[in-house]
Amino acid sequence: MKKIGLMGGTFDPIHFGHLILAEQARDGAGLDKVIFMPAKMSPYKTEQECVSEQHRYNMTSLAIRGNPGFTVSDMELCGPEISYTIHTLEALQQQFGREYQLHFICGTDAFLGMEGWRNVEGILRNFPIIVGSRPRYKDRARDDMIRHFIAKYGARIQKVHMPKIDISSSDIKKRIKEKSSIRYLLPESVINYIESNELYQNL
């Protein structure tokens, strides 16, 4: 059975934190491929202004170029206005068939909030979870939640260790607006795309 990881998010913009998590998940869980899935709109970010779907898709495509284990999909961008993880996972499972096992990749903060997601039971009972684990970052809360999800839903959860980094899309956008350097926070190709399209300057 082939193993595929789903890495979702608004990717506004995508940065090295996203890429490191995806690569550690691919390597640590032995995934054959990681699919980056830019969201049309996250249910948790409906009040935040994002750049266009096409810009976010293009930046994601540029960021993963050169890694044969990564690919990008526009499935959510072509779907309803709000993107729900359970709908995406079910659609992908139907598309790929039962010879593929889908895994959902998320960071610690997203994982800790999963119980509030739409049909979390469907996610946890049917799809293995890969959660990024940073050194000394919310260790107790994350491990308590893992035990809770296993006991309540029979969840299959794997931790993958990540280096301690502190990069966020919101900080990158703030730096751009303030005309501060964003070098080494995201791929050079994405920086060039942001600059050539004058993105985030007025957000």
Rosetta constraint file for C-alpha pairs under 8 A:
AtomPair CA 1 CA 99 HARMONIC 5.20 0.50
AtomPair CA 1 CA 100 HARMONIC 5.52 0.50
AtomPair CA 1 CA 101 HARMONIC 6.68 0.50
AtomPair CA 2 CA 31 HARMONIC 7.60 0.50
AtomPair CA 2 CA 32 HARMONIC 6.37 0.50
AtomPair CA 2 CA 99 HARMONIC 6.55 0.50
AtomPair CA 2 CA 100 HARMONIC 4.79 0.50
AtomPair CA 2 CA 101 HARMONIC 6.11 0.50
AtomPair CA 3 CA 30 HARMONIC 7.44 0.50
AtomPair CA 3 CA 31 HARMONIC 4.95 0.50
AtomPair CA 3 CA 32 HARMONIC 5.44 0.50
AtomPair CA 3 CA 33 HARMONIC 7.07 0.50
AtomPair CA 3 CA 100 HARMONIC 5.78 0.50
AtomPair CA 3 CA 101 HARMONIC 4.84 0.50
AtomPair CA 3 CA 102 HARMONIC 6.05 0.50
AtomPair CA 3 CA 103 HARMONIC 7.23 0.50
AtomPair CA 4 CA 31 HARMONIC 5.54 0.50
AtomPair CA 4 CA 32 HARMONIC 5.79 0.50
AtomPair CA 4 CA 33 HARMONIC 5.03 0.50
AtomPair CA 4 CA 34 HARMONIC 5.76 0.50
AtomPair CA 4 CA 35 HARMONIC 7.35 0.50
AtomPair CA 4 CA 100 HARMONIC 6.97 0.50
AtomPair CA 4 CA 101 HARMONIC 6.17 0.50
AtomPair CA 4 CA 102 HARMONIC 4.97 0.50
AtomPair CA 4 CA 103 HARMONIC 6.02 0.50
AtomPair CA 5 CA 25 HARMONIC 7.83 0.50
AtomPair CA 5 CA 26 HARMONIC 7.26 0.50
AtomPair CA 5 CA 31 HARMONIC 6.47 0.50
AtomPair CA 5 CA 33 HARMONIC 6.27 0.50
AtomPair CA 5 CA 34 HARMONIC 4.51 0.50
AtomPair CA 5 CA 35 HARMONIC 6.10 0.50
AtomPair CA 5 CA 102 HARMONIC 5.82 0.50
AtomPair CA 5 CA 103 HARMONIC 4.59 0.50
AtomPair CA 5 CA 104 HARMONIC 5.71 0.50
AtomPair CA 5 CA 105 HARMONIC 6.32 0.50
AtomPair CA 6 CA 34 HARMONIC 5.85 0.50
AtomPair CA 6 CA 35 HARMONIC 5.02 0.50
AtomPair CA 6 CA 36 HARMONIC 6.30 0.50
AtomPair CA 6 CA 37 HARMONIC 7.06 0.50
AtomPair CA 6 CA 89 HARMONIC 7.95 0.50
AtomPair CA 6 CA 102 HARMONIC 7.11 0.50
AtomPair CA 6 CA 103 HARMONIC 6.07 0.50
AtomPair CA 6 CA 104 HARMONIC 4.97 0.50
AtomPair CA 6 CA 105 HARMONIC 5.83 0.50
AtomPair CA 7 CA 22 HARMONIC 6.87 0.50
AtomPair CA 7 CA 34 HARMONIC 6.81 0.50
AtomPair CA 7 CA 35 HARMONIC 5.94 0.50
AtomPair CA 7 CA 36 HARMONIC 4.82 0.50
AtomPair CA 7 CA 37 HARMONIC 6.00 0.50
AtomPair CA 7 CA 104 HARMONIC 6.65 0.50
AtomPair CA 7 CA 105 HARMONIC 5.33 0.50
AtomPair CA 7 CA 106 HARMONIC 7.00 0.50
AtomPair CA 8 CA 36 HARMONIC 5.90 0.50
AtomPair CA 8 CA 37 HARMONIC 4.67 0.50
AtomPair CA 8 CA 38 HARMONIC 5.94 0.50
AtomPair CA 8 CA 39 HARMONIC 6.74 0.50
AtomPair CA 8 CA 85 HARMONIC 7.99 0.50
AtomPair CA 8 CA 105 HARMONIC 7.74 0.50
AtomPair CA 8 CA 106 HARMONIC 7.98 0.50
AtomPair CA 9 CA 37 HARMONIC 6.64 0.50
AtomPair CA 9 CA 38 HARMONIC 5.41 0.50
AtomPair CA 9 CA 39 HARMONIC 5.59 0.50
AtomPair CA 9 CA 42 HARMONIC 7.30 0.50
AtomPair CA 10 CA 38 HARMONIC 5.22 0.50
AtomPair CA 10 CA 39 HARMONIC 4.98 0.50
AtomPair CA 10 CA 40 HARMONIC 7.31 0.50
AtomPair CA 10 CA 41 HARMONIC 6.99 0.50
AtomPair CA 10 CA 42 HARMONIC 6.73 0.50
AtomPair CA 10 CA 56 HARMONIC 7.48 0.50
AtomPair CA 11 CA 15 HARMONIC 7.69 0.50
AtomPair CA 11 CA 38 HARMONIC 6.19 0.50
AtomPair CA 11 CA 39 HARMONIC 7.95 0.50
AtomPair CA 11 CA 56 HARMONIC 6.23 0.50
AtomPair CA 11 CA 60 HARMONIC 7.06 0.50
AtomPair CA 11 CA 169 HARMONIC 7.60 0.50
AtomPair CA 12 CA 50 HARMONIC 6.54 0.50
AtomPair CA 12 CA 51 HARMONIC 6.98 0.50
AtomPair CA 12 CA 56 HARMONIC 6.12 0.50
AtomPair CA 12 CA 169 HARMONIC 6.12 0.50
AtomPair CA 13 CA 56 HARMONIC 6.62 0.50
AtomPair CA 13 CA 59 HARMONIC 7.07 0.50
AtomPair CA 13 CA 60 HARMONIC 7.99 0.50
AtomPair CA 13 CA 169 HARMONIC 5.73 0.50
AtomPair CA 13 CA 172 HARMONIC 7.93 0.50
AtomPair CA 14 CA 18 HARMONIC 6.47 0.50
AtomPair CA 14 CA 19 HARMONIC 7.94 0.50
AtomPair CA 14 CA 56 HARMONIC 7.82 0.50
AtomPair CA 14 CA 59 HARMONIC 6.85 0.50
AtomPair CA 14 CA 60 HARMONIC 6.12 0.50
AtomPair CA 14 CA 63 HARMONIC 7.29 0.50
AtomPair CA 14 CA 169 HARMONIC 7.08 0.50
AtomPair CA 14 CA 186 HARMONIC 7.11 0.50
AtomPair CA 15 CA 19 HARMONIC 6.62 0.50
AtomPair CA 15 CA 63 HARMONIC 7.84 0.50
AtomPair CA 15 CA 167 HARMONIC 7.50 0.50
AtomPair CA 15 CA 168 HARMONIC 7.60 0.50
AtomPair CA 15 CA 169 HARMONIC 7.11 0.50
AtomPair CA 15 CA 185 HARMONIC 6.21 0.50
AtomPair CA 15 CA 186 HARMONIC 4.26 0.50
AtomPair CA 15 CA 187 HARMONIC 6.87 0.50
AtomPair CA 16 CA 20 HARMONIC 5.87 0.50
AtomPair CA 16 CA 167 HARMONIC 7.49 0.50
AtomPair CA 16 CA 185 HARMONIC 6.03 0.50
AtomPair CA 16 CA 186 HARMONIC 5.04 0.50
AtomPair CA 16 CA 187 HARMONIC 7.02 0.50
AtomPair CA 17 CA 21 HARMONIC 6.25 0.50
AtomPair CA 17 CA 165 HARMONIC 7.14 0.50
AtomPair CA 17 CA 166 HARMONIC 7.71 0.50
AtomPair CA 17 CA 167 HARMONIC 6.01 0.50
AtomPair CA 17 CA 168 HARMONIC 7.50 0.50
AtomPair CA 18 CA 22 HARMONIC 6.28 0.50
AtomPair CA 19 CA 23 HARMONIC 6.13 0.50
AtomPair CA 19 CA 64 HARMONIC 7.73 0.50
AtomPair CA 20 CA 24 HARMONIC 6.02 0.50
AtomPair CA 20 CA 162 HARMONIC 7.44 0.50
AtomPair CA 21 CA 25 HARMONIC 6.08 0.50
AtomPair CA 21 CA 106 HARMONIC 7.97 0.50
AtomPair CA 21 CA 107 HARMONIC 7.50 0.50
AtomPair CA 21 CA 132 HARMONIC 6.29 0.50
AtomPair CA 21 CA 162 HARMONIC 6.76 0.50
AtomPair CA 22 CA 26 HARMONIC 6.08 0.50
AtomPair CA 22 CA 34 HARMONIC 6.87 0.50
AtomPair CA 22 CA 105 HARMONIC 7.31 0.50
AtomPair CA 23 CA 27 HARMONIC 6.08 0.50
AtomPair CA 24 CA 28 HARMONIC 5.63 0.50
AtomPair CA 24 CA 160 HARMONIC 6.48 0.50
AtomPair CA 24 CA 161 HARMONIC 7.15 0.50
AtomPair CA 24 CA 162 HARMONIC 6.80 0.50
AtomPair CA 25 CA 29 HARMONIC 5.62 0.50
AtomPair CA 25 CA 30 HARMONIC 7.72 0.50
AtomPair CA 25 CA 31 HARMONIC 7.38 0.50
AtomPair CA 25 CA 105 HARMONIC 7.10 0.50
AtomPair CA 25 CA 130 HARMONIC 6.66 0.50
AtomPair CA 25 CA 132 HARMONIC 7.52 0.50
AtomPair CA 25 CA 160 HARMONIC 6.12 0.50
AtomPair CA 26 CA 30 HARMONIC 5.63 0.50
AtomPair CA 26 CA 31 HARMONIC 4.65 0.50
AtomPair CA 26 CA 32 HARMONIC 7.17 0.50
AtomPair CA 26 CA 33 HARMONIC 6.92 0.50
AtomPair CA 26 CA 34 HARMONIC 6.63 0.50
AtomPair CA 26 CA 69 HARMONIC 7.72 0.50
AtomPair CA 27 CA 31 HARMONIC 6.64 0.50
AtomPair CA 28 CA 160 HARMONIC 6.02 0.50
AtomPair CA 29 CA 130 HARMONIC 7.78 0.50
AtomPair CA 29 CA 158 HARMONIC 7.72 0.50
AtomPair CA 29 CA 160 HARMONIC 7.74 0.50
AtomPair CA 32 CA 69 HARMONIC 6.69 0.50
AtomPair CA 33 CA 69 HARMONIC 4.79 0.50
AtomPair CA 33 CA 70 HARMONIC 5.84 0.50
AtomPair CA 33 CA 71 HARMONIC 7.41 0.50
AtomPair CA 34 CA 69 HARMONIC 6.20 0.50
AtomPair CA 34 CA 70 HARMONIC 4.95 0.50
AtomPair CA 34 CA 71 HARMONIC 6.32 0.50
AtomPair CA 35 CA 70 HARMONIC 6.06 0.50
AtomPair CA 35 CA 71 HARMONIC 4.99 0.50
AtomPair CA 35 CA 72 HARMONIC 5.36 0.50
AtomPair CA 35 CA 73 HARMONIC 6.63 0.50
AtomPair CA 36 CA 60 HARMONIC 7.60 0.50
AtomPair CA 36 CA 70 HARMONIC 7.31 0.50
AtomPair CA 36 CA 71 HARMONIC 6.12 0.50
AtomPair CA 36 CA 72 HARMONIC 4.58 0.50
AtomPair CA 36 CA 73 HARMONIC 6.24 0.50
AtomPair CA 37 CA 72 HARMONIC 6.05 0.50
AtomPair CA 37 CA 73 HARMONIC 5.32 0.50
AtomPair CA 37 CA 74 HARMONIC 6.55 0.50
AtomPair CA 37 CA 75 HARMONIC 7.23 0.50
AtomPair CA 37 CA 76 HARMONIC 6.85 0.50
AtomPair CA 38 CA 53 HARMONIC 7.98 0.50
AtomPair CA 38 CA 56 HARMONIC 6.99 0.50
AtomPair CA 38 CA 57 HARMONIC 6.40 0.50
AtomPair CA 38 CA 60 HARMONIC 7.76 0.50
AtomPair CA 38 CA 72 HARMONIC 7.94 0.50
AtomPair CA 38 CA 73 HARMONIC 7.34 0.50
AtomPair CA 38 CA 74 HARMONIC 6.80 0.50
AtomPair CA 38 CA 76 HARMONIC 6.77 0.50
AtomPair CA 38 CA 77 HARMONIC 6.86 0.50
AtomPair CA 39 CA 76 HARMONIC 5.46 0.50
AtomPair CA 39 CA 77 HARMONIC 6.00 0.50
AtomPair CA 39 CA 82 HARMONIC 7.85 0.50
AtomPair CA 39 CA 83 HARMONIC 5.92 0.50
AtomPair CA 40 CA 53 HARMONIC 6.46 0.50
AtomPair CA 40 CA 76 HARMONIC 5.70 0.50
AtomPair CA 40 CA 77 HARMONIC 4.47 0.50
AtomPair CA 40 CA 78 HARMONIC 7.63 0.50
AtomPair CA 40 CA 79 HARMONIC 7.49 0.50
AtomPair CA 40 CA 80 HARMONIC 7.65 0.50
AtomPair CA 40 CA 81 HARMONIC 6.04 0.50
AtomPair CA 40 CA 82 HARMONIC 6.43 0.50
AtomPair CA 40 CA 83 HARMONIC 6.31 0.50
AtomPair CA 41 CA 45 HARMONIC 7.01 0.50
AtomPair CA 41 CA 46 HARMONIC 6.57 0.50
AtomPair CA 41 CA 81 HARMONIC 5.97 0.50
AtomPair CA 41 CA 82 HARMONIC 4.86 0.50
AtomPair CA 41 CA 83 HARMONIC 5.81 0.50
AtomPair CA 42 CA 46 HARMONIC 6.40 0.50
AtomPair CA 42 CA 82 HARMONIC 5.82 0.50
AtomPair CA 42 CA 83 HARMONIC 5.54 0.50
AtomPair CA 42 CA 84 HARMONIC 7.47 0.50
AtomPair CA 43 CA 82 HARMONIC 5.74 0.50
AtomPair CA 43 CA 83 HARMONIC 6.54 0.50
AtomPair CA 43 CA 84 HARMONIC 7.13 0.50
AtomPair CA 49 CA 203 HARMONIC 7.47 0.50
AtomPair CA 51 CA 55 HARMONIC 6.55 0.50
AtomPair CA 51 CA 56 HARMONIC 6.88 0.50
AtomPair CA 51 CA 199 HARMONIC 7.42 0.50
AtomPair CA 51 CA 200 HARMONIC 7.60 0.50
AtomPair CA 52 CA 56 HARMONIC 6.43 0.50
AtomPair CA 53 CA 57 HARMONIC 6.10 0.50
AtomPair CA 53 CA 77 HARMONIC 6.68 0.50
AtomPair CA 54 CA 58 HARMONIC 6.01 0.50
AtomPair CA 55 CA 59 HARMONIC 6.08 0.50
AtomPair CA 56 CA 60 HARMONIC 6.17 0.50
AtomPair CA 57 CA 61 HARMONIC 6.19 0.50
AtomPair CA 57 CA 72 HARMONIC 7.90 0.50
AtomPair CA 57 CA 74 HARMONIC 7.28 0.50
AtomPair CA 58 CA 62 HARMONIC 6.24 0.50
AtomPair CA 59 CA 63 HARMONIC 6.11 0.50
AtomPair CA 59 CA 190 HARMONIC 5.59 0.50
AtomPair CA 59 CA 193 HARMONIC 7.10 0.50
AtomPair CA 60 CA 64 HARMONIC 6.39 0.50
AtomPair CA 60 CA 72 HARMONIC 7.12 0.50
AtomPair CA 61 CA 65 HARMONIC 6.26 0.50
AtomPair CA 61 CA 71 HARMONIC 7.72 0.50
AtomPair CA 61 CA 72 HARMONIC 6.33 0.50
AtomPair CA 62 CA 189 HARMONIC 6.19 0.50
AtomPair CA 62 CA 190 HARMONIC 6.32 0.50
AtomPair CA 63 CA 187 HARMONIC 6.04 0.50
AtomPair CA 63 CA 189 HARMONIC 6.82 0.50
AtomPair CA 63 CA 190 HARMONIC 6.28 0.50
AtomPair CA 64 CA 70 HARMONIC 6.13 0.50
AtomPair CA 64 CA 71 HARMONIC 7.03 0.50
AtomPair CA 65 CA 70 HARMONIC 7.96 0.50
AtomPair CA 74 CA 78 HARMONIC 6.24 0.50
AtomPair CA 75 CA 79 HARMONIC 6.40 0.50
AtomPair CA 75 CA 88 HARMONIC 7.96 0.50
AtomPair CA 76 CA 80 HARMONIC 7.33 0.50
AtomPair CA 76 CA 83 HARMONIC 6.25 0.50
AtomPair CA 76 CA 88 HARMONIC 7.24 0.50
AtomPair CA 79 CA 83 HARMONIC 7.76 0.50
AtomPair CA 83 CA 87 HARMONIC 7.73 0.50
AtomPair CA 83 CA 88 HARMONIC 7.59 0.50
AtomPair CA 84 CA 88 HARMONIC 6.55 0.50
AtomPair CA 84 CA 118 HARMONIC 6.94 0.50
AtomPair CA 85 CA 89 HARMONIC 6.11 0.50
AtomPair CA 85 CA 118 HARMONIC 7.89 0.50
AtomPair CA 85 CA 123 HARMONIC 7.86 0.50
AtomPair CA 86 CA 90 HARMONIC 6.11 0.50
AtomPair CA 86 CA 118 HARMONIC 7.16 0.50
AtomPair CA 86 CA 119 HARMONIC 6.72 0.50
AtomPair CA 86 CA 120 HARMONIC 7.52 0.50
AtomPair CA 86 CA 122 HARMONIC 6.87 0.50
AtomPair CA 86 CA 123 HARMONIC 5.78 0.50
AtomPair CA 87 CA 91 HARMONIC 6.11 0.50
AtomPair CA 88 CA 92 HARMONIC 6.10 0.50
AtomPair CA 89 CA 93 HARMONIC 6.05 0.50
AtomPair CA 89 CA 102 HARMONIC 7.42 0.50
AtomPair CA 89 CA 123 HARMONIC 7.89 0.50
AtomPair CA 90 CA 94 HARMONIC 6.23 0.50
AtomPair CA 91 CA 95 HARMONIC 6.17 0.50
AtomPair CA 92 CA 96 HARMONIC 6.05 0.50
AtomPair CA 93 CA 97 HARMONIC 5.67 0.50
AtomPair CA 93 CA 98 HARMONIC 7.09 0.50
AtomPair CA 93 CA 100 HARMONIC 7.52 0.50
AtomPair CA 93 CA 101 HARMONIC 7.78 0.50
AtomPair CA 93 CA 102 HARMONIC 6.85 0.50
AtomPair CA 94 CA 98 HARMONIC 7.86 0.50
AtomPair CA 96 CA 100 HARMONIC 6.22 0.50
AtomPair CA 101 CA 127 HARMONIC 7.80 0.50
AtomPair CA 102 CA 127 HARMONIC 6.15 0.50
AtomPair CA 102 CA 128 HARMONIC 7.10 0.50
AtomPair CA 103 CA 127 HARMONIC 5.70 0.50
AtomPair CA 103 CA 128 HARMONIC 4.91 0.50
AtomPair CA 103 CA 129 HARMONIC 5.62 0.50
AtomPair CA 103 CA 130 HARMONIC 6.77 0.50
AtomPair CA 104 CA 127 HARMONIC 6.81 0.50
AtomPair CA 104 CA 128 HARMONIC 6.39 0.50
AtomPair CA 104 CA 129 HARMONIC 4.91 0.50
AtomPair CA 104 CA 130 HARMONIC 6.01 0.50
AtomPair CA 105 CA 129 HARMONIC 6.10 0.50
AtomPair CA 105 CA 130 HARMONIC 4.75 0.50
AtomPair CA 105 CA 131 HARMONIC 5.96 0.50
AtomPair CA 105 CA 132 HARMONIC 7.72 0.50
AtomPair CA 106 CA 110 HARMONIC 6.12 0.50
AtomPair CA 106 CA 111 HARMONIC 6.21 0.50
AtomPair CA 106 CA 129 HARMONIC 7.69 0.50
AtomPair CA 106 CA 130 HARMONIC 6.39 0.50
AtomPair CA 106 CA 131 HARMONIC 5.10 0.50
AtomPair CA 106 CA 132 HARMONIC 6.34 0.50
AtomPair CA 107 CA 111 HARMONIC 6.14 0.50
AtomPair CA 107 CA 131 HARMONIC 5.44 0.50
AtomPair CA 107 CA 132 HARMONIC 4.75 0.50
AtomPair CA 107 CA 133 HARMONIC 7.26 0.50
AtomPair CA 108 CA 112 HARMONIC 6.15 0.50
AtomPair CA 108 CA 131 HARMONIC 6.18 0.50
AtomPair CA 108 CA 132 HARMONIC 5.91 0.50
AtomPair CA 108 CA 133 HARMONIC 6.45 0.50
AtomPair CA 108 CA 138 HARMONIC 7.67 0.50
AtomPair CA 108 CA 142 HARMONIC 6.71 0.50
AtomPair CA 109 CA 113 HARMONIC 6.60 0.50
AtomPair CA 110 CA 114 HARMONIC 6.31 0.50
AtomPair CA 111 CA 131 HARMONIC 6.84 0.50
AtomPair CA 111 CA 142 HARMONIC 7.67 0.50
AtomPair CA 112 CA 141 HARMONIC 7.55 0.50
AtomPair CA 112 CA 142 HARMONIC 6.45 0.50
AtomPair CA 112 CA 145 HARMONIC 6.78 0.50
AtomPair CA 113 CA 117 HARMONIC 7.44 0.50
AtomPair CA 114 CA 120 HARMONIC 6.68 0.50
AtomPair CA 115 CA 120 HARMONIC 5.95 0.50
AtomPair CA 116 CA 120 HARMONIC 7.30 0.50
AtomPair CA 119 CA 123 HARMONIC 6.75 0.50
AtomPair CA 120 CA 124 HARMONIC 6.13 0.50
AtomPair CA 121 CA 125 HARMONIC 5.84 0.50
AtomPair CA 121 CA 153 HARMONIC 6.49 0.50
AtomPair CA 122 CA 126 HARMONIC 5.97 0.50
AtomPair CA 123 CA 127 HARMONIC 5.57 0.50
AtomPair CA 124 CA 128 HARMONIC 6.82 0.50
AtomPair CA 124 CA 129 HARMONIC 7.35 0.50
AtomPair CA 124 CA 149 HARMONIC 7.47 0.50
AtomPair CA 124 CA 153 HARMONIC 6.31 0.50
AtomPair CA 124 CA 154 HARMONIC 7.42 0.50
AtomPair CA 124 CA 155 HARMONIC 5.01 0.50
AtomPair CA 124 CA 156 HARMONIC 7.28 0.50
AtomPair CA 125 CA 153 HARMONIC 5.75 0.50
AtomPair CA 125 CA 154 HARMONIC 6.19 0.50
AtomPair CA 125 CA 155 HARMONIC 5.53 0.50
AtomPair CA 125 CA 156 HARMONIC 7.86 0.50
AtomPair CA 126 CA 155 HARMONIC 7.98 0.50
AtomPair CA 127 CA 155 HARMONIC 7.92 0.50
AtomPair CA 127 CA 156 HARMONIC 7.47 0.50
AtomPair CA 128 CA 155 HARMONIC 6.85 0.50
AtomPair CA 128 CA 156 HARMONIC 4.82 0.50
AtomPair CA 128 CA 157 HARMONIC 5.82 0.50
AtomPair CA 128 CA 158 HARMONIC 7.80 0.50
AtomPair CA 129 CA 155 HARMONIC 7.77 0.50
AtomPair CA 129 CA 156 HARMONIC 6.20 0.50
AtomPair CA 129 CA 157 HARMONIC 4.69 0.50
AtomPair CA 129 CA 158 HARMONIC 6.26 0.50
AtomPair CA 130 CA 157 HARMONIC 5.87 0.50
AtomPair CA 130 CA 158 HARMONIC 4.90 0.50
AtomPair CA 130 CA 159 HARMONIC 5.85 0.50
AtomPair CA 130 CA 160 HARMONIC 6.90 0.50
AtomPair CA 131 CA 157 HARMONIC 7.30 0.50
AtomPair CA 131 CA 158 HARMONIC 6.29 0.50
AtomPair CA 131 CA 159 HARMONIC 4.99 0.50
AtomPair CA 131 CA 160 HARMONIC 6.23 0.50
AtomPair CA 132 CA 159 HARMONIC 5.93 0.50
AtomPair CA 132 CA 160 HARMONIC 5.10 0.50
AtomPair CA 132 CA 161 HARMONIC 5.97 0.50
AtomPair CA 132 CA 162 HARMONIC 6.22 0.50
AtomPair CA 133 CA 137 HARMONIC 7.37 0.50
AtomPair CA 133 CA 139 HARMONIC 7.84 0.50
AtomPair CA 133 CA 159 HARMONIC 6.06 0.50
AtomPair CA 133 CA 160 HARMONIC 5.71 0.50
AtomPair CA 133 CA 161 HARMONIC 4.76 0.50
AtomPair CA 133 CA 162 HARMONIC 5.70 0.50
AtomPair CA 134 CA 161 HARMONIC 6.02 0.50
AtomPair CA 134 CA 162 HARMONIC 5.04 0.50
AtomPair CA 134 CA 163 HARMONIC 6.09 0.50
AtomPair CA 134 CA 164 HARMONIC 5.53 0.50
AtomPair CA 135 CA 139 HARMONIC 7.91 0.50
AtomPair CA 135 CA 161 HARMONIC 7.67 0.50
AtomPair CA 135 CA 162 HARMONIC 7.40 0.50
AtomPair CA 135 CA 163 HARMONIC 7.12 0.50
AtomPair CA 135 CA 164 HARMONIC 6.14 0.50
AtomPair CA 138 CA 142 HARMONIC 6.03 0.50
AtomPair CA 139 CA 143 HARMONIC 6.08 0.50
AtomPair CA 140 CA 144 HARMONIC 5.96 0.50
AtomPair CA 141 CA 145 HARMONIC 6.16 0.50
AtomPair CA 142 CA 146 HARMONIC 6.22 0.50
AtomPair CA 143 CA 147 HARMONIC 6.31 0.50
AtomPair CA 144 CA 148 HARMONIC 6.20 0.50
AtomPair CA 145 CA 149 HARMONIC 6.05 0.50
AtomPair CA 146 CA 150 HARMONIC 6.17 0.50
AtomPair CA 146 CA 157 HARMONIC 6.96 0.50
AtomPair CA 147 CA 151 HARMONIC 6.11 0.50
AtomPair CA 148 CA 152 HARMONIC 5.98 0.50
AtomPair CA 149 CA 153 HARMONIC 5.48 0.50
AtomPair CA 149 CA 154 HARMONIC 6.69 0.50
AtomPair CA 149 CA 155 HARMONIC 5.68 0.50
AtomPair CA 150 CA 154 HARMONIC 4.41 0.50
AtomPair CA 150 CA 155 HARMONIC 4.52 0.50
AtomPair CA 150 CA 156 HARMONIC 6.87 0.50
AtomPair CA 150 CA 157 HARMONIC 7.85 0.50
AtomPair CA 151 CA 155 HARMONIC 7.72 0.50
AtomPair CA 167 CA 171 HARMONIC 7.23 0.50
AtomPair CA 167 CA 172 HARMONIC 7.79 0.50
AtomPair CA 167 CA 185 HARMONIC 6.69 0.50
AtomPair CA 168 CA 172 HARMONIC 6.39 0.50
AtomPair CA 169 CA 173 HARMONIC 6.23 0.50
AtomPair CA 170 CA 174 HARMONIC 6.20 0.50
AtomPair CA 171 CA 175 HARMONIC 6.14 0.50
AtomPair CA 172 CA 176 HARMONIC 6.24 0.50
AtomPair CA 172 CA 182 HARMONIC 6.41 0.50
AtomPair CA 172 CA 185 HARMONIC 7.75 0.50
AtomPair CA 173 CA 177 HARMONIC 6.24 0.50
AtomPair CA 173 CA 200 HARMONIC 5.83 0.50
AtomPair CA 173 CA 201 HARMONIC 7.83 0.50
AtomPair CA 173 CA 203 HARMONIC 7.57 0.50
AtomPair CA 174 CA 178 HARMONIC 6.22 0.50
AtomPair CA 175 CA 179 HARMONIC 5.92 0.50
AtomPair CA 175 CA 180 HARMONIC 4.82 0.50
AtomPair CA 175 CA 181 HARMONIC 6.67 0.50
AtomPair CA 175 CA 182 HARMONIC 6.73 0.50
AtomPair CA 176 CA 180 HARMONIC 5.90 0.50
AtomPair CA 176 CA 181 HARMONIC 7.35 0.50
AtomPair CA 176 CA 182 HARMONIC 7.21 0.50
AtomPair CA 176 CA 200 HARMONIC 6.48 0.50
AtomPair CA 176 CA 201 HARMONIC 6.11 0.50
AtomPair CA 177 CA 200 HARMONIC 6.49 0.50
AtomPair CA 177 CA 201 HARMONIC 4.75 0.50
AtomPair CA 177 CA 202 HARMONIC 6.44 0.50
AtomPair CA 177 CA 203 HARMONIC 7.25 0.50
AtomPair CA 182 CA 186 HARMONIC 7.32 0.50
AtomPair CA 182 CA 191 HARMONIC 7.70 0.50
AtomPair CA 183 CA 188 HARMONIC 7.37 0.50
AtomPair CA 183 CA 191 HARMONIC 7.59 0.50
AtomPair CA 184 CA 188 HARMONIC 7.74 0.50
AtomPair CA 186 CA 190 HARMONIC 6.73 0.50
AtomPair CA 186 CA 191 HARMONIC 6.92 0.50
AtomPair CA 187 CA 191 HARMONIC 6.44 0.50
AtomPair CA 188 CA 192 HARMONIC 6.14 0.50
AtomPair CA 189 CA 193 HARMONIC 6.26 0.50
AtomPair CA 190 CA 194 HARMONIC 6.13 0.50
AtomPair CA 191 CA 195 HARMONIC 6.18 0.50
AtomPair CA 192 CA 196 HARMONIC 6.00 0.50
AtomPair CA 193 CA 197 HARMONIC 6.08 0.50
AtomPair CA 194 CA 198 HARMONIC 5.75 0.50
AtomPair CA 194 CA 199 HARMONIC 5.12 0.50
AtomPair CA 194 CA 200 HARMONIC 7.79 0.50
AtomPair CA 195 CA 199 HARMONIC 6.61 0.50
